[in-house]
Amino acid sequence: MTLRLDRERLVATMEEQATYGATEDGGLHRLALTEADREIRDWFVEQLRNADLDVRIDEFGNTFGRREGTDPDAAPVLVGSHLDSQPNGGIYDGALGVVAALEFVRSLDDEGIETTRPVEVVNWTNEEGSRFQPAMQGSGVWAGAHDIEAERAKTDDDGVSLGDALDDIGYRGDVPAEPATEYEAYLELHVEQGPRLVEADADVGVVTGIVGFTWGAVTFHGEADHSGPTPMHHRSDALVAAADLITSVRRIPGTLGERTVGTVGYVDASPNSINIIPEEVTVTWGFRDPDDAVVEQAYRRVLAEAEDAADREGVEYETEERMRAPAISFPDRTVDAVRRAADARGCRGRELVSGAGHDATHLASVCDTGMVFAVSEGGKSHSPEEFTSWDDCYEAASVLANAALELATDPAE
């Protein structure tokens, strides 16, 4: 049995969701728990209800729509992703996975197909981790990786707590943020956000796992002083120490492995004036690799480099690891389902490990988990230049739908 999706409807739904939080340059600015996020959540709930799904919203704002199977007691198959975006990000990141999940259940209705297992569609809260950290927050709470009260207390740069922001947009639900039942499987479609599928001339990615990573921050404490009269040898410049660390983060991956990457994506300098020696500077680090041991090496190296940078400049410092996620290997069962779905469509599939974290990271501790990647033209993501052709969106969505259909029509145990 092969499920055929409605390409025009898929494209129209993608174009519609992209109007919520749209930017003038064709991108998306839809940060978690903002007004734009409320609007897209309202839209999503409307889509679920239009598809006659049973809607529930948990205490962390994760939103589910359920389509019953012929065996209502069977463990459900969960399909979805996230609708929040990066600051000035692209229209495909996360949203394609949610829209593809919607199109999956719509197409089941079109074809009059009854699955053995219930099927659920989900939008996870704050996958991006831009306004509130850590990333993959909603799925992490739901899967038991994070304490819900601790995460509700997290604040954004303006001091607004996540709990208050969730209340303000009206999406603190009354269902516990935890699995209400055992789940059979979780499948997630995402754009690759890298160039490997394009370079391999592949149509779709068969994802076999997700890299491990560490996120954190170093704050250097120097002394503010006048930038003119203060001699160079009297200075304790927090920004100089931070700059040393930034170059170290750039160089560390080259000493560890071919797949290791490192990034400083955030710098906050104070007082941040042209005429004042910087007193306090915070920089973040991020390292990723498919091997957890390599991630740990990178973490230890960045701590040592921070100490050396502080010593050289004569400043104090403190470090904070904000998130650590282990590398994930998906089980053969879900990987094979994705591979078979790609083969059945005649797609050129390529196996690869995801270089980015996804909600599937946390779902892997709950049930069998798998992912499908759509081609990212130029490998661009987290920017308005992110682009996946509608043909590639349709191919990946079709692979997701047919893999999910296989898992949902297995006899319930």
N, C-alpha and C positions, 0 to 999 in steps of 0.2 A: 504494500500500500504506500503510495507516494502522495504527499500533500502539496498542492500547488497554491502558492500565495498570489494575492492580487497586487501586481506591481504598481499600478497606478494609485491604489489606496495606500500602499506603503509609502510611496513618494509624497503623496499629499499629506499624510500624517506627519512625516518628517518635516515637511515645509511648514506645517501648522505649528508644531511644537517649537520651531525655531523662531517664531514671532514673539515668544515670551522671553523678555530679556535681550532682545535683538540689539546689536550695535550697528552703527552706521557703516562700518566696514565689512558687514556680512558675518560677523562673529556672534558670540553669545556672552553675556555678563549676567549670570544667574546663580549668584552665590547662595549657599545653603541658608535657609530660614530668613531670607529677605522677602520683600514684597513680590519680586519676580518669581521666587521659589513658591510662594503661596499661590500665585496665579497658575503656574504650571502644575502644581499639585491639584488645584481645583479642576483643571483641564483633565488631568490623569484620572481622577475619580469619576468624572463625567464619562470618559472613554470606557472605564470598567463597567459602569452601570449601563451604558449603551450596549455593551456586549453581554448583558444579563449575568454579570459576575457578582458574587457575594463579596462585598467590600468590608474590610476591617482595617483599622489603623491602630498601631500599638503605641505604647507610652513614650516611645522615642520618635514617633512620626513615621516609622516604616509602614508602607501602605501596600496592602495585598488585595488581589481579586481572585476569587476561587470559582472554578468551573468543576462541577461534580463529575465523577466517573461512574461507571456501572457498579463499581464496588466502593461505596463511600467510606468504608473502613480501611481501604488500602492506603499505604503511604503515598502522599502526593509527590508529583514532580513540580519543582519550582523553577521558574524562568524569569529573568529580568536583569536589571542593572540600576542605573541612577540617573536622575534628571538635573542635579545641580551641576554647575560648571566652574571652571577656573575663572579668575578675573580676565575678562576680554579673551575668552577661549573660543573654541570652535563649536559648530552645531552638531557634530556627530558623536563626540566623546561622551559615552554613557547613554545618551538619548537614543542612539540607534538600537542599543540592546533592549531598552524598554519598548520602543515602537515595534521592534521585531517580535517581542513577546506578545504584544497586543495583536499583531497581525496573525500570529500563530493561532490564538484562540478564536479570532474572527474567522479564520480559514477553516478551522474545525467545524464551526457552525455552518459555513457556506457548503461544506461537503457532507454535512450531516453525520460526521464521525463522532462516535462515542468512544472515549478512552476508558480503559479499565481503571486506571488510577485517576484521582482528581488532579487537575492542573491548576497551579497558582501563578499569577503574574505579580511581580514585586517592583516597587521603587524604593531603594534604600536611602536613608537620610545621610547627608553629608559624606559622600564617598570621597570628595576631592580634598577635604581637609584644608581649604583655603581660609575660610573665615574662622572656623574652629578646628583645633587639632586634637587628636590625630586624624589622619585620613581613614576612610573605610569605617567611620565611627558607628553608623547605624547598624551595619551588619556585624560589627565587632561586639556591640552591646547584645544584639539578638543571639549571637552564637556563644555568648558567655565569656568572651575575651576581655571585656571591659565592664566595670561596675557602673550601672546606670546613673546612680546619684553623683558619682565622681565626674562622669561625662556631662551631666546637666549643669554642673558647677563651672565648667570650662567657660572662659570669657574670650570675646574678640578684642581687637585692638582698641575699641571704644569702651571696654569694660562691661559690655552687655553679656549676660550669661546665656548659655545655650538654652537652658530651661526657660528663661524669660522670652527668648526669641521664638522658641517653639510655641509657647503660649500666645505670643503676640500674633502669630500667623494662624492660630487656631488648629494646629495639627498635633497636639498632645492627645493621643487616643486613649481609650480605656481598656485596651487589650494588653496583657503583659508582653513586654519586649523579649520574648523567648519562643522557641519552637513549641507550638501547642500540641504537636504530634511528632512522630518520627517522619522523616522525609526520605523518599526513595532516591532522589537525585536533584542536583541543581545544575542548570546550564546557563551560561552567560555569553552573549555576543558583545564584542567590543571592536572598535577599530584598532588596528595593530599599534599605531603611534610610533612606528619605526619603519625602516626601509627594506626589511628582509624579504617580505613577500614580493615587493616590486622588483628587487634585485634577482629573485628566483623565478620571475615571470609566473608566479602562482596566482590562482584565483581566490584562494581562501586559506586561512591558517588553521591547522589542527593543533590546538594548544595542548602540550603535554605537561605543563607545570608553570609555576611562577617563581621568579627569583626571590631570594631573601633580601632584606634590607634593614638598615639602621638609619634613623633620622635623629638629629639632635641639634644642640646649639651651644656655642661658647660665648661668654660675655667677658670682655676685657675691661678692667677698671684702671684708668690712668689718672692724670691730673689735668684739669682745664687750666689754661693759661693764655696770655696774649701771644699771638703768633708772630709778633714783631720783635719785642725786646727780649724774649726768652731764648737764650743760647741753645743750640742743638743738644749740647751735652747735659743740659738741665731738664730736658723734656722726658716725660713719661706719656707717650702717645699711644692711646688705646687703638687708634686706627692703623698705626704701623704694625702692631702685633697682629691685628686682624688681617691685614694685607698679607703678612707672612703666612698665616694659616690658610688663607684662600688659595695661594699658589701651591701650598702643600696638598690641599684637597684635590687640586687639579693633577698633581703628579703621582699621588699614591696609587691610583688604579693601574698605572703602567708598570708598577713593580709587583703587582699581585696576580693578574690574570687577564686573558683576552676578553672575557665577558664582564670584568669589573668596571663599574662606572662610579664617578664621584662628582658631586655638585654642591656649590654654595649658591643657594637661590634667594637668600634674604640677607640684607645688611641693614642695621639700624644704628646710626651714629648720633651721639649727643655731645655737645649742643648743636652740632650740624651747622656751624657757621664758618664762613671763609676766614674769619679773623680770630678764631679760637682753636687751640689745640684740643682735639677730641678727648673727652674725659671717659666716655663709656661707649663701647661698641659691641653689638651682638651680631654674630654671623651664624648661619645654620650650616649643617653638613648633611649630606645624604649619600650613602654608599649602597650599591646593589650588586649581587652576584648570585648565580644559581647554587653556589656552594656556601653553606652557612659558616664553615670554618674560615673561608675567605672574608666573609662579612665581619666576622669577629676580629680577624687580623686588621681590617681597615679601621674598625672601631678603636682598637688599641693604638693603632698608629696615629689617628687623629688626636687622641688624648695626649700622646707623647709630643706631637707637633705643637699642640696648644701650649703645653708647659714650656717647651723650648722657645716659642715665640714670645711668651710672657716674660721669660727670663732675659731674653735678649733686649727687650725694651724696658725692663724694670717696672712692669705693671702686674697687678693682681688679676686673677681670672677664675672663672667657675664654669663647669660643664653640666649639661643636662641631656641625657638620652631620652628623647620624647616618644620614640616608637621603635620597636624591633619586631620584625615579622620573619618567621622562618621560611625557607624555600619550600615550595609545595610541589609534589609530584601527583598528578591526577591518576586515578585508577584506570586500568586497561578498559574496563567496561564502558566508561563514558568517552574515553578517547576513541575507542573502536566505533562507538555509535556515531560520533562526529565524522570519523573517517568513512564509514559506510555511506552516510548521507551525502558526503562530498562525491564519493565514487559513483553513487547512483545518479547524480546530476551531471556526471562527466566533468567535474571540476578538477583543475590541477591544484591539489592540496599539498601543503608543506607543513611538516611537523616542526614546531618551534616552542621554545620556552618564553613566556611573557617577560619582558624586561620592565614592565610596570606592575604595580600592585593593583589588585581589583577586589571587589567584594567577594569573589570566589576564594580569595585567600582565607577568609574566616569561615565561609560555608564548607570548606574542605574538612573542618572538624565536626561538621554536623551530618553530612551525607556524602555519597559519591558525587563528585563535582567535575565539570568539564567546561571548556570554553571554545568558542569559535572566533576567529579574527577575520575582519574585513580588511581589504587592502587600503593602506594609507598612502596616497600619492605623495611622493617626495619624502615620506616618513614624517611629515609635519603634524604636530598636535599641540594642544594647549596654546593655540594662537588662532586668530581669524583665518589664517592660511590653511588650516586643517581642511583636507578634502578627501572624500571618498565618492567615487562616481555612483550614480544611482544603480547602474548595472552591478557594481561590486556590492553595494548595499543589499540588493535583491538576492544575489547569489549567496551571500553569507547568511541572510535571514532565512532563505530557503533551507540551507544546510542546518541551521539551528532548529527550525521547525520540524524537519524530518528526523533529526536525532532525538528531539524531545518526544516526538510521536512514538518512536520505537521504544523509548524508556517508559512512556506512559501506557503503552498497550501490552507490556510484559504481564504475564499472569501474576496477580498479587500473591505473595507468599503468606 
